[in-house]
């Protein structure tokens, strides 16, 4: 995926993910690579933090 051009508006994450899903029709590894490249490092980091936060809360509620 090419870097955004200065002053351009990036695609919403849902649009980028949709492209990654379509690209994934070739196989699971290719799909994962396309999906991961559809998001910026910052978006992936924030998603990871949210996932960890939610799983900690679920563990506290269920445990």
Secondary structure, 3 states (H helix, E strand, C coil): CCCCCCCCCCCCHHHHHHHHHHHHHHCHHHHHHHHHHCCCHHHHHHHHHHHHHHHHHHHHHHC
